[in-house]
């Protein structure tokens, strides 16, 4: 699977130019295809870290619950087999001891690309994991509206050797080695549109202190389903649509 993803990004421009000719290569679409392959080669860690960020849930636990489990099933679980799970635990309720006391949640995420375990062998070095830990502070500022802010540390690692190098012109890629970590500060807003059946809209903005990466998310929530998109202004793909599922306790 990793080889297929990399091959798609790296060889896309070469193949399209081969089949479509010089006219296609000089067209806007052809130039963009070439640019995608070269941009991935220049910084593969950025693309994989953005996929990891799709898995991470920065939002607070909803008001009347104490624990949230979340899994992102597109674009990570499907099609890349990047299994993931988020856990958020409320340790302090909004106004629990005093009106000025905010809600405080601890969050954690762990993921792993299952296909790597399936294809691993003694002759092939494969390693993959991603995790995040953090804290989020939330305060209700109006009826049905809450503001939140927090900090989290995220890290993703992917190391793989290809049995056959991926060729891109004179360039050969025989190994992919990514190890990226960063601390993010973030802030956002949550608005409850409807109580029964529940419907919420959430938006937040984050900033990586090390990578200087800006990430943002807009999402719509029903009882369990989350639908939205992440925005990575400098990413290989600027917009990542996603689907996720939540369990509340």
TORGUTI-939624 format. One record per residue (C-alpha): x, y, z; residue number from 1; residue in one letter. Coordinates in nm, 3 decimals. Layout:
residues N
+---------+---------+---------+------+------+
|       X |       Y |       Z | resi | resn |
+---------+---------+---------+------+------+
|       X |       Y |       Z |  NUM |    a |
...
+---------+---------+---------+------+------+
***
This chain:
residues 249
+---------+---------+---------+------+------+
|       X |       Y |       Z | resi | resn |
+---------+---------+---------+------+------+
|   0.000 |   0.000 |   0.000 |    1 |    x |
|   0.277 |   0.244 |   0.089 |    2 |    x |
|   0.453 |   0.160 |  -0.236 |    3 |    x |
|   0.130 |   0.218 |  -0.428 |    4 |    x |
|   0.072 |   0.557 |  -0.266 |    5 |    x |
|   0.429 |   0.671 |  -0.326 |    6 |    x |
|   0.432 |   0.532 |  -0.678 |    7 |    x |
|   0.110 |   0.714 |  -0.759 |    8 |    x |
|   0.246 |   1.047 |  -0.642 |    9 |    x |
|   0.593 |   1.007 |  -0.787 |   10 |    x |
|   0.524 |   0.841 |  -1.121 |   11 |    x |
|   0.195 |   1.015 |  -1.199 |   12 |    x |
|   0.352 |   1.289 |  -1.405 |   13 |    x |
|   0.589 |   1.058 |  -1.593 |   14 |    x |
|   0.308 |   0.822 |  -1.694 |   15 |    x |
|   0.064 |   1.093 |  -1.795 |   16 |    x |
|   0.329 |   1.261 |  -2.007 |   17 |    x |
|   0.419 |   0.928 |  -2.168 |   18 |    x |
|   0.062 |   0.849 |  -2.268 |   19 |    x |
|  -0.058 |   1.199 |  -2.343 |   20 |    x |
|   0.249 |   1.351 |  -2.505 |   21 |    x |
|   0.427 |   1.682 |  -2.478 |   22 |    x |
|   0.109 |   1.883 |  -2.524 |   23 |    x |
|  -0.034 |   1.738 |  -2.203 |   24 |    x |
|   0.293 |   1.791 |  -2.016 |   25 |    x |
|   0.284 |   2.158 |  -2.108 |   26 |    x |
|  -0.083 |   2.197 |  -2.012 |   27 |    x |
|  -0.196 |   2.327 |  -1.673 |   28 |    x |
|  -0.311 |   1.979 |  -1.562 |   29 |    x |
|   0.012 |   1.817 |  -1.677 |   30 |    x |
|   0.224 |   2.075 |  -1.498 |   31 |    x |
|   0.023 |   2.024 |  -1.180 |   32 |    x |
|   0.071 |   1.645 |  -1.201 |   33 |    x |
|   0.447 |   1.691 |  -1.233 |   34 |    x |
|   0.444 |   1.942 |  -0.949 |   35 |    x |
|   0.264 |   1.696 |  -0.718 |   36 |    x |
|   0.524 |   1.427 |  -0.774 |   37 |    x |
|   0.818 |   1.662 |  -0.723 |   38 |    x |
|   0.658 |   1.824 |  -0.419 |   39 |    x |
|   0.611 |   1.485 |  -0.253 |   40 |    x |
|   0.974 |   1.390 |  -0.322 |   41 |    x |
|   1.090 |   1.719 |  -0.175 |   42 |    x |
|   0.908 |   1.664 |   0.155 |   43 |    x |
|   0.725 |   1.329 |   0.199 |   44 |    x |
|   0.706 |   1.385 |   0.574 |   45 |    x |
|   0.472 |   1.681 |   0.530 |   46 |    x |
|   0.210 |   1.477 |   0.341 |   47 |    x |
|   0.222 |   1.189 |   0.589 |   48 |    x |
|   0.208 |   1.426 |   0.885 |   49 |    x |
|  -0.102 |   1.587 |   0.736 |   50 |    x |
|  -0.265 |   1.243 |   0.714 |   51 |    x |
|  -0.173 |   1.193 |   1.079 |   52 |    x |
|  -0.333 |   1.529 |   1.162 |   53 |    x |
|  -0.654 |   1.406 |   0.997 |   54 |    x |
|  -0.664 |   1.142 |   1.271 |   55 |    x |
|  -0.616 |   1.381 |   1.564 |   56 |    x |
|  -0.921 |   1.525 |   1.741 |   57 |    x |
|  -0.861 |   1.867 |   1.900 |   58 |    x |
|  -1.223 |   1.931 |   2.003 |   59 |    x |
|  -1.353 |   1.922 |   2.362 |   60 |    x |
|  -1.574 |   1.654 |   2.516 |   61 |    x |
|  -1.939 |   1.754 |   2.475 |   62 |    x |
|  -2.103 |   1.918 |   2.777 |   63 |    x |
|  -2.315 |   1.632 |   2.910 |   64 |    x |
|  -2.057 |   1.353 |   2.858 |   65 |    x |
|  -1.727 |   1.260 |   3.023 |   66 |    x |
|  -1.545 |   1.047 |   2.765 |   67 |    x |
|  -1.524 |   1.050 |   2.386 |   68 |    x |
|  -1.380 |   0.788 |   2.150 |   69 |    x |
|  -1.323 |   0.885 |   1.787 |   70 |    x |
|  -1.189 |   0.710 |   1.480 |   71 |    x |
|  -1.123 |   0.865 |   1.140 |   72 |    x |
|  -1.222 |   0.617 |   0.869 |   73 |    x |
|  -1.158 |   0.834 |   0.561 |   74 |    x |
|  -0.901 |   0.913 |   0.424 |   75 |    x |
|  -0.685 |   0.714 |   0.668 |   76 |    x |
|  -0.851 |   0.386 |   0.772 |   77 |    x |
|  -0.979 |   0.367 |   0.413 |   78 |    x |
|  -0.800 |   0.349 |   0.176 |   79 |    x |
|  -0.455 |   0.348 |   0.346 |   80 |    x |
|  -0.540 |   0.100 |   0.631 |   81 |    x |
|  -0.415 |   0.363 |   0.877 |   82 |    x |
|  -0.610 |   0.246 |   1.183 |   83 |    x |
|  -0.651 |   0.508 |   1.454 |   84 |    x |
|  -0.830 |   0.586 |   1.779 |   85 |    x |
|  -0.870 |   0.907 |   1.982 |   86 |    x |
|  -0.953 |   0.913 |   2.352 |   87 |    x |
|  -1.068 |   1.230 |   2.530 |   88 |    x |
|  -1.139 |   1.238 |   2.904 |   89 |    x |
|  -1.302 |   1.526 |   3.091 |   90 |    x |
|  -1.118 |   1.592 |   3.418 |   91 |    x |
|  -1.289 |   1.919 |   3.511 |   92 |    x |
|  -1.640 |   2.042 |   3.422 |   93 |    x |
|  -1.725 |   2.395 |   3.314 |   94 |    x |
|  -1.838 |   2.581 |   3.627 |   95 |    x |
|  -1.798 |   2.270 |   3.839 |   96 |    x |
|  -1.640 |   2.442 |   4.140 |   97 |    x |
|  -1.698 |   2.804 |   4.049 |   98 |    x |
|  -1.855 |   2.996 |   3.757 |   99 |    x |
|  -1.511 |   3.095 |   3.628 |  100 |    x |
|  -1.371 |   2.739 |   3.624 |  101 |    x |
|  -1.342 |   2.606 |   3.264 |  102 |    x |
|  -1.383 |   2.254 |   3.134 |  103 |    x |
|  -1.051 |   2.072 |   3.106 |  104 |    x |
|  -1.001 |   1.760 |   2.890 |  105 |    x |
|  -0.703 |   1.535 |   2.832 |  106 |    x |
|  -0.666 |   1.393 |   2.482 |  107 |    x |
|  -0.463 |   1.115 |   2.327 |  108 |    x |
|  -0.443 |   0.949 |   1.985 |  109 |    x |
|  -0.264 |   0.644 |   1.850 |  110 |    x |
|  -0.256 |   0.501 |   1.500 |  111 |    x |
|  -0.079 |   0.241 |   1.289 |  112 |    x |
|  -0.086 |   0.141 |   0.923 |  113 |    x |
|  -0.208 |  -0.219 |   0.935 |  114 |    x |
|  -0.085 |  -0.314 |   0.587 |  115 |    x |
|   0.277 |  -0.272 |   0.698 |  116 |    x |
|   0.242 |  -0.551 |   0.953 |  117 |    x |
|   0.092 |  -0.774 |   0.684 |  118 |    x |
|   0.381 |  -0.731 |   0.441 |  119 |    x |
|   0.667 |  -0.714 |   0.692 |  120 |    x |
|   0.943 |  -0.974 |   0.660 |  121 |    x |
|   1.290 |  -1.038 |   0.796 |  122 |    x |
|   1.436 |  -0.891 |   0.478 |  123 |    x |
|   1.229 |  -0.574 |   0.486 |  124 |    x |
|   1.256 |  -0.297 |   0.743 |  125 |    x |
|   0.914 |  -0.153 |   0.819 |  126 |    x |
|   0.813 |   0.080 |   1.099 |  127 |    x |
|   0.505 |   0.295 |   1.139 |  128 |    x |
|   0.323 |   0.467 |   1.423 |  129 |    x |
|   0.160 |   0.794 |   1.506 |  130 |    x |
|   0.045 |   0.943 |   1.832 |  131 |    x |
|  -0.067 |   1.267 |   1.992 |  132 |    x |
|  -0.118 |   1.384 |   2.351 |  133 |    x |
|  -0.257 |   1.712 |   2.473 |  134 |    x |
|  -0.493 |   1.917 |   2.684 |  135 |    x |
|  -0.788 |   2.138 |   2.586 |  136 |    x |
|  -0.959 |   2.407 |   2.795 |  137 |    x |
|  -1.319 |   2.506 |   2.714 |  138 |    x |
|  -1.557 |   2.776 |   2.835 |  139 |    x |
|  -1.919 |   2.847 |   2.744 |  140 |    x |
|  -1.950 |   3.211 |   2.631 |  141 |    x |
|  -2.316 |   3.211 |   2.525 |  142 |    x |
|  -2.605 |   2.971 |   2.513 |  143 |    x |
|  -2.503 |   2.683 |   2.281 |  144 |    x |
|  -2.163 |   2.841 |   2.205 |  145 |    x |
|  -1.827 |   2.742 |   2.354 |  146 |    x |
|  -1.473 |   2.861 |   2.291 |  147 |    x |
|  -1.177 |   2.631 |   2.343 |  148 |    x |
|  -0.798 |   2.637 |   2.325 |  149 |    x |
|  -0.519 |   2.395 |   2.399 |  150 |    x |
|  -0.184 |   2.243 |   2.321 |  151 |    x |
|  -0.083 |   1.903 |   2.191 |  152 |    x |
|   0.226 |   1.716 |   2.080 |  153 |    x |
|   0.196 |   1.509 |   1.762 |  154 |    x |
|   0.441 |   1.265 |   1.608 |  155 |    x |
|   0.435 |   1.030 |   1.310 |  156 |    x |
|   0.695 |   0.782 |   1.186 |  157 |    x |
|   0.712 |   0.576 |   0.868 |  158 |    x |
|   1.021 |   0.383 |   0.761 |  159 |    x |
|   1.004 |   0.137 |   0.474 |  160 |    x |
|   1.239 |  -0.019 |   0.219 |  161 |    x |
|   1.102 |  -0.100 |  -0.125 |  162 |    x |
|   1.202 |  -0.437 |  -0.273 |  163 |    x |
|   1.209 |  -0.270 |  -0.614 |  164 |    x |
|   1.307 |   0.099 |  -0.631 |  165 |    x |
|   1.046 |   0.342 |  -0.759 |  166 |    x |
|   1.195 |   0.519 |  -1.061 |  167 |    x |
|   1.111 |   0.875 |  -1.164 |  168 |    x |
|   1.330 |   0.962 |  -1.461 |  169 |    x |
|   1.688 |   0.949 |  -1.337 |  170 |    x |
|   1.567 |   0.946 |  -0.976 |  171 |    x |
|   1.531 |   0.619 |  -0.781 |  172 |    x |
|   1.351 |   0.589 |  -0.448 |  173 |    x |
|   1.447 |   0.274 |  -0.257 |  174 |    x |
|   1.361 |   0.388 |   0.096 |  175 |    x |
|   1.107 |   0.616 |   0.258 |  176 |    x |
|   1.207 |   0.743 |   0.602 |  177 |    x |
|   0.984 |   0.990 |   0.785 |  178 |    x |
|   1.003 |   1.093 |   1.150 |  179 |    x |
|   0.817 |   1.418 |   1.219 |  180 |    x |
|   0.706 |   1.564 |   1.551 |  181 |    x |
|   0.571 |   1.903 |   1.652 |  182 |    x |
|   0.390 |   2.086 |   1.930 |  183 |    x |
|   0.069 |   2.261 |   1.826 |  184 |    x |
|  -0.125 |   2.537 |   1.994 |  185 |    x |
|  -0.485 |   2.567 |   1.880 |  186 |    x |
|  -0.807 |   2.753 |   1.940 |  187 |    x |
|  -1.161 |   2.703 |   1.816 |  188 |    x |
|  -1.534 |   2.755 |   1.849 |  189 |    x |
|  -1.821 |   2.509 |   1.889 |  190 |    x |
|  -2.185 |   2.595 |   1.823 |  191 |    x |
|  -2.475 |   2.363 |   1.897 |  192 |    x |
|  -2.720 |   2.413 |   1.612 |  193 |    x |
|  -2.983 |   2.169 |   1.737 |  194 |    x |
|  -3.027 |   1.967 |   2.054 |  195 |    x |
|  -3.263 |   1.688 |   1.941 |  196 |    x |
|  -3.144 |   1.527 |   1.726 |  197 |    x |
|  -2.803 |   1.673 |   1.813 |  198 |    x |
|  -2.619 |   1.877 |   1.554 |  199 |    x |
|  -2.304 |   2.084 |   1.609 |  200 |    x |
|  -2.065 |   2.290 |   1.399 |  201 |    x |
|  -1.700 |   2.320 |   1.504 |  202 |    x |
|  -1.408 |   2.517 |   1.361 |  203 |    x |
|  -1.054 |   2.557 |   1.486 |  204 |    x |
|  -0.710 |   2.682 |   1.388 |  205 |    x |
|  -0.374 |   2.540 |   1.496 |  206 |    x |
|  -0.009 |   2.640 |   1.461 |  207 |    x |
|   0.300 |   2.417 |   1.479 |  208 |    x |
|   0.575 |   2.576 |   1.689 |  209 |    x |
|   0.854 |   2.378 |   1.520 |  210 |    x |
|   0.738 |   2.332 |   1.162 |  211 |    x |
|   0.551 |   2.667 |   1.148 |  212 |    x |
|   0.265 |   2.467 |   0.997 |  213 |    x |
|  -0.086 |   2.612 |   0.997 |  214 |    x |
|  -0.374 |   2.364 |   1.019 |  215 |    x |
|  -0.746 |   2.431 |   1.034 |  216 |    x |
|  -1.064 |   2.226 |   1.047 |  217 |    x |
|  -1.434 |   2.283 |   0.987 |  218 |    x |
|  -1.667 |   1.998 |   1.082 |  219 |    x |
|  -2.034 |   1.914 |   1.118 |  220 |    x |
|  -2.147 |   1.668 |   1.384 |  221 |    x |
|  -2.462 |   1.460 |   1.415 |  222 |    x |
|  -2.518 |   1.212 |   1.700 |  223 |    x |
|  -2.217 |   0.997 |   1.604 |  224 |    x |
|  -2.104 |   1.099 |   1.256 |  225 |    x |
|  -1.852 |   1.375 |   1.187 |  226 |    x |
|  -1.812 |   1.519 |   0.837 |  227 |    x |
|  -1.571 |   1.795 |   0.749 |  228 |    x |
|  -1.247 |   1.904 |   0.592 |  229 |    x |
|  -0.899 |   1.994 |   0.710 |  230 |    x |
|  -0.703 |   2.273 |   0.542 |  231 |    x |
|  -0.323 |   2.264 |   0.506 |  232 |    x |
|  -0.226 |   2.582 |   0.315 |  233 |    x |
|   0.123 |   2.455 |   0.227 |  234 |    x |
|   0.035 |   2.086 |   0.196 |  235 |    x |
|   0.059 |   1.855 |  -0.104 |  236 |    x |
|  -0.322 |   1.852 |  -0.104 |  237 |    x |
|  -0.452 |   2.173 |   0.053 |  238 |    x |
|  -0.796 |   2.036 |   0.144 |  239 |    x |
|  -0.850 |   1.694 |   0.307 |  240 |    x |
|  -1.219 |   1.594 |   0.326 |  241 |    x |
|  -1.276 |   1.343 |   0.606 |  242 |    x |
|  -1.534 |   1.121 |   0.776 |  243 |    x |
|  -1.513 |   1.015 |   1.140 |  244 |    x |
|  -1.724 |   0.831 |   1.397 |  245 |    x |
|  -1.770 |   0.913 |   1.767 |  246 |    x |
|  -1.879 |   0.722 |   2.076 |  247 |    x |
|  -1.976 |   0.917 |   2.390 |  248 |    x |
|  -1.986 |   0.798 |   2.751 |  249 |    x |
+---------+---------+---------+------+------+
***
